[in-house]
Amino acid sequence: EERLDGGGMERGGEDLALRRLPAMISWVAVSMSGMILLSASLVGERGSVWRAESGGGGAPATAALDSSRATYTTDEGSHPAGSDLVDQIGGDASQTGKHTWTSSDPVRVAEWWLEHLPTSAWMVGNYTTDGGCATYGKVFVGNETRTGLHGVNAPFQLHSVRAWRRPAGPMGAESLEARFGSALEAWGVDGEAVSRASYTTHALAPLAEHSVALYTSDLSWYARSFATNGVSFASLAWTGAARHADADAAFMSLVVHVPDSLVVLELLGPAFEGKAAERAQPTWRRVATALPPSTHVATLDVSDRPSLTAVKISYATTDAARDAAWAEQVLGATPLETAVGDYPASSFDATGGLAASANFGVVARALSWIDDLAPIEIHYVQPSARAQSVEAALAAGSSRLTVAAYEAYAAQVHAQFTGPNCPGCDDVSGFDRLMDTHFGRRLLTAGGEDSRRLDDAYAAAKRLGAPLTVWAKNDAYFLYVASPSGAAAQLTGSFASPPSGVRIFDTCLV
């Protein structure tokens, strides 16, 4: 049973790790230096065979980096260059490379990703690594070729985790997921919802802006696949910048919520014809960059599914300007407000907001790290007054969350359990499970050792009074820090002057 105080396991450990892998052939556990390596060979519905390992990966053979497209060429072909790959050949690969969600059942979430998306398993189940008090559902958005430190060529990862010893807050994980999902369901995300006032206000529930966006060159494939497999989704239509074109082009998005979780994914790509297009609701520009992204390589490497490239991490907020300023100061992100690099002038309005956002009454602010080899945008979206009114009406008399309620709850949990301000906490102690919902940004050394430094981010977070915790692992430090809206980030790098008493990262510690 789930514990509201965060202590104890919600369900039996081993059963949770292994109970739902119907295609399983075998699991082998080998102990090595106190860490369990779980290896599985599985055959999916389409007959593809994949291999999951929590380790290693050999160095690539013949390899070259095409910096103009940020692709990595080996004897096996040309693929997107993730931070694992370019680090091996000396590129400046600071990169936003993952998003993690806290979860009551990370195995189930990973299974959804593996069933519906071009993903490969990395860590799915219970492991003794990092203290052993967590169940993981970690996948790569990419294929299984033996390149990169982790044995895949994927530049982005999706993680879910249940670190059961960490305090979850008074709602508990399952209740939080249920209230989040209920808000999305009440708003309407499937084809029958188009007549609802909420859906025609805007196709997305405001909470659905807590999402990760992935680009595909064949969005229609996913519309057909979702429809065939009974996956509900919202359909959006919008105008965006087209790479190597003089004019904007028509794009669409399919927004899907992984059931019984906090996970929302937005798949976006060129517009297409069909039922999903017919019920698509108009929306503002969903990304500022020209599409396809320069790092996208269209392949069918994983189970014959069109490849996906991460382009955006988005957060719903009650104050987009506040959170954008925080990201600039703490995370070192560059505001995207006018033409620069791959971000054309047509992507922004006169106020610096995303094009057409004012037409919908939203405040949508975009930032990125434009010098990254494969930049990913960070968006903060403040819902319109009308959307907030509809949201509040749907939540009245129920346990459904709103953007404001979710934000207030995250702030409450961080204040109670995460350093430095919680009782008995400091900069290196105190951690809650909502901090496990974060994006991860890895700072590498190719630009010089100073490019890895976390000192400025740490000082800015301290100055702003942000919830934070510093951990150490191997030769790196992890700085976990939460924005004013409660959304968290994990920065991995080094310190010139680290805080004293930093602990080794351990999921059994709080």
N, C-alpha and C positions, 0 to 999 in steps of 0.2 A: 504494500500500500504506500501511496505517496505520503511523505512527511511534510507538513506545512512549514516546519522549522528548518528544513533543509538537512537535517541529520538523519543518517540511515538511508538505505537503498529503497527506491520506489518499488522495485520488483527484484526477483531473484537474478543475480548477476549472470551466471552462465546461461540460464534459459533465455534471458534477454539478448545475449550476444548471438546465440545460435538458432533460436527457435524458428526464424522465418526465412530460411534459405532453401526453398523447395528444389532448386536446381543443383543442390550441393552434391558433389561426388565424394570429396574427402577433405578433412581438415588435418593438418599436421602441425603439432606444436613442438618447437625445438627451443630449448633454453640456451641462451648465449649471453654471458656476462650479466645475468640477472634479468634479461629482457626476453619476453616471449615473442618469437616470430611466428605469426600465423600465416600459413600459405594454403591457398585454395585454388583448385581448378574447377571451373563451373562452365556449364553449357547453357546459354541463354535460349530464349524462345526462338530466336532466328538462327540458332545453330552455331553461333560464334563462341569461341572459347577464350576466356580471359584469365589472367593470373594476378592474384593480389598478394603483395608482400609488404611488410612494414620495415623495409630496409633497402639499402644498397642501390644498385644500378651502376653499371659500368661506365667508363668514359667512352665518348663516342669515337668511332673510327675516323674515317676521312670526313672532315667537317669544315664548313666555312660559314661566316656570318655575312649576310646581305643587310647592311645597316639601313639602306634606303627603304627596305620593306620590313626590316626586323624579322626576317625569316632565317631559319637555320637549315642548312643543306647538308645532308649526309648521303651515304651510298644508297639509303633507302628512299630518298626523296626530299622535298622541301616542306618544312613545317613551321608553325609559329614558334618564335623564340621566347621561351619563358625564362625567368630569372635563373633557374637551375642550369639551363643550357649556356646562356651567355656568360655566366660567371666562370665557366670552365675555359672559355676562350678569351677572357679579358675584357668583355664589354662592360660599359657602365650600366648595370642592370638593376638599379634601384627600382622596385616594382611593387605595386599593389597586387598581391598574388592570391588572396583567398578571402572568402567570407565564411564565418562560423556562426551557427545559431545554437543557443541552448535548447535542449530537447528532452522531453520525457522518454523518448524512444528513438534514439539516433539510428538504430539498425533499420527500423521501418522507413525512416526518411532516406537513408542511403539506398535502400531497395527501390524506392520510388525513382530516385535519380538514375539508378542503374537500369531500371525498366524502361524509362521514357526518354532519356537523354544520352548523347554520345559520351558517356563517362566510363572510367575504369576505376575499380576499387583499389584503395590504398590500405586503410585501416578500418575494418568493419568488425566490431565485436569488443571483447574485453582484453586489455593488455596490461602487463605489469609495468610498462614504461611510464615515466612521469608519476611514479608513486602507486599506480595501480588502482586508484579510486575513481575510475571513469570508464564509461562505455562510449565508443566512438562510432561514427559513421562518416568516414572521410573518403571522398572520391576526387579523381582528377577529371577535369573537363578536357579530354584529349584521349590519345590512344596509348597503346601498350608497347611501342617500339623501344628498344633498349638504348635510349639516349637520355641524358639528364641524370642528375644525382638520384632521383627516385625511380628511374627506370621507365619514365614516360616523357613525351615531348610536350606535355600540357603546361601552359603558362599560368593557369588559374585553377584553383581548387575550391570545392564546396565541402564544408565540414558541418557536422552536427555532433553535439557532445552532451553527455549526462554525467557531470561531475557531482556525484551524489552527496559528497561530504560538504560541499559548499552550500551556504544558505541560499534558499530560493526565494525567500520573502513570504509574506503571509498568504498569498494566493496559492503558492506551489506551482510547479511547472505545468502540470496537466490542466489546472484551472485557468492559468494564464493563456495557454494555447486554445482552450475551449472558448474563452471569452473573445479572444482575437479572431478565431475562425467564425464565431457567431456573428460578429460585426460584418465580416466580409459576406457571409451568406445572406444576412438580412438586406444588405445593399443590393446584392444580385450580381453574379458573375457568369451566369450561363445564358443560353439562348432564350429561355423563357422569361428572363428578367427585363427584356427591353421595354416592356410596358410599365415598369415600376418608375415612379417619380425619381427615386434615388438614382437609378441607372441612367436616366436621361438627363439628370443634373450633371453627372459625369459618370462615365462607365466604371471608373474605379472608386471603390470605397476609399476615403482618405487614408485609412490605415494601410492600404495596399501599396502606398508609396514607400513603405519599408520593404525594399526589394533589391534584387540584383538583376541587371539587364545583360543579355547575351545576344550578339548579332549572328544571324545566319543568312546565307545567300538563298536559302530555299525555305522560306517561312511557311509556304503552302503545305510542305511535307508534314510539318508539325501540326498544322490545323487538321489535316486528314487523320494523322495518328492520334491526336487527342480525341477527336470525334469518334473514331473507331473504338478507342479504349475507354470511353466514358469519362474522360477527364474534362471537367468544367473549366471554362476560361472566359475572360473578358477580351473583347476585340476592339482595338483602337485604330484610328486612321489619322495620319498626320503628315505634314510636309517637312522634309529634311534636306540637308545638303548632300549632294551626290559627288563623290570623288571623280575627278577628271571630267567634270561637266560644268557648263556655263550657267545652268539653271538648277533650281531645287527640283526634287523628285518626290513622288508619292511613296510613303512607307506605311507599314502597319506594325502593330504590336499584339501579341497574344500574352495575356497576363494570367498566370495560374498559381493557385495556392496549393501547396502540398498538404493534404488533409492531416488534421490533428497536429499541427506544427505552427511555428512562426514564420515559415519559409514561404516567400512570395518571389516568383521568378517572372521576368518580362523577356520574352523572346521577340526580337524585332528584326525586320528585314524588308526587302522590297515588297510593295503592295501586289496583291494577286486577286483574281476573281474567284467567287464562290460564296457559300453561305456565310462563312466567317467575315468576308468583306461586306456582304449585304447588311449585316447587323453591327458593323464596326461604328463606334461613336467617335466623332471628331475630338481631337485633343491638341494640346500644344506640342511644340518640338520636344521630343523625348531625349535626344542627345544633341550636343552642340557640334561634335566632330563630324567631318565629312565621312560618308559611308560608301563602300565598306571601309572599316578601319584598316590602316596600312598593314597591320599584323595579321589580318584574316587570310587564311588559306582554305579554300573550299575543298574539303575532302569528304570521303565516306569511310574513314579509317575505323570507326567504332560501330560495329553492328550495322553497317550500311546506313547510318544516320547522318544527316548533314552536320558538318562541324559547327561549333559554336565558339565565339570569341567574346570574352567579357568586355563590356564597354562602359558600364555605369553601376555605381552603388548609390542607392537613393534612400532618403529618410524623410518620413513625415514629421512635421514640427509645428509648434505653435508660433515660432518666430524664425523665419528663414534667414533674415538679415543677421540676427544674433548668432546663429549656428555657423553661418558662412564666415563671419568675422572670427569666430573661435577656431574654425578649421584653418584659416589663414595664419593665425597667430601660433597655434599649437602644432598643427600638422605640417605647416610650411606649404600648404596648397596655394596655387595661384588662382584668383578669381577669374572666371571666364565671362567677360562682359562686352568684349569687342573683338574684332578680327585679330587672330594671331595663329600662325602655323596652320594646323589642320582644322581650325575653328573659324569658319567664314563669318563675315559681318551679318549675313542673313539669319544666323542662328540666334541673334539677340535683338531685343527691342531697345527703345531709346533710353530706358532706365537701367539697362544691363541685365534684365531678366531674360529668360529663354523666350524665343519668338512665339507669339500667340498666347503666352501664359496670361497676359492681362485680359484677353478675351474671355477667359474662363474664371477670372477673379482670383486666380491663385498667384502666390509669390513663389517663383521657382528660381533658385540660385544655383549656379553650377561652378565647380572648381575642378582643378586637375593639377597634376605634376607634369607640366608640358615638356620637361627635359627627359622624362623617362623614355626608355626604348619602346615600351608599349603602354602609353598613358591610359588610365581609366578615370572617368569623371566621377566626382562626388556631387550629388544633388541634395538640396534641402528644399522640401516642398511644403508650403504653408497653404492649407486648403482655403477655398473661398468661403465668404460668410454664408452663402447659401448652402454650400456643402456641409459646413459645420452645423447649420441649423437642422438639416435633414439627418445628419449623423446623431445629433443630440436627441432628436425625436425618436429615432429608431432605438436608441439606447435607453430611453426613459422607461422605468419600471422593469428593466432587465439587467442582466449582468454583463451586457455587451460593452466592450471598450470603445472609447473615442480616442482621437489623437491626443487630446488634452489629458484624458484619464491615464492613458498608457505612459505618457511623458511624466506625469506626476507620480505614478507608481514606480517607474524606474528610478526617479530621483529619490524617492523614499527609501527604496531598497539599497541604493548606493550609499545614501547617508547613514543607513543603519549598519551596513556590513563591510563597506569598502573604505580603505584608507584614503587620505590621512585623517579624516574627520570623524570616523565612527568611534564609538567608545572602545578604548584600549588599542586603537589602531595607530599606525604611522605610515610612512611612505613605502614601507616594505612588508606590511602585514595588513590583512583585511581584504577579502575578495568575495564577491557574490556571483550567483549563477547568471544574472543578467549581464554581467561583464563578459560572460562567455559568448554573448551575441555581439560580434565585432567584425570589422574587416581587418585584414593583416597586411602590413606594409613592411617590406624587407629592404634595408639600406645596405648596399654593398660597397666594396672598397675600391672599385676600379677608378673612381673619381678622386682617389686619395683618402687617407684614413679619416679626414674631417667629414667626408661625405657620409660616414657611418654614425657620426656623433648624435646622441640623443640628448645632450646637455641642454640645448636651446629649447627643445620641445618640453623637456622636464621642467625647466625654469618657467616657461610660459604657462604650463598647466598649474604649477604651484602659485604663480602670481594671480591666476584667475580662480583659484580655489576649486579646481576640477577634481572629482574623484579619481584616484590613481593608485596603482600598485606597480612596483618594480620587482621583476624576477631575473634570475640568471640561469642560463643553460649552455653547456659546453663553452664556447668562446664568445657568446653573445649575451646581451641583456634584452629582456622584454619589458617595454613600458606600455602598460595597459592604462588607458585614460578615457574618461567619459565626457561627452559634450554636454551642454546645458539641457539638451532634450533627453539625455540619458543614453544616447547611442554611443557605443564604445569603439575604440580603435586599438590595435596592437601594433606597436612599432618595434621592430627588431634591429638592433645595431649595437653600438659600443658607447662607453662613457669615457670622457677625459677625467671626470670627477664623479664617480658613482656614489649614490647615497650609501651610508654605512649600514651593515647588517643585511644586505640583500641575500635572500634565500634561493636555493636551487629550486627551479620550477617543479611543483609537486601538486598533483590534483587532490592529495589527501590533506593539504594544508589550506587554511583560510586566513 
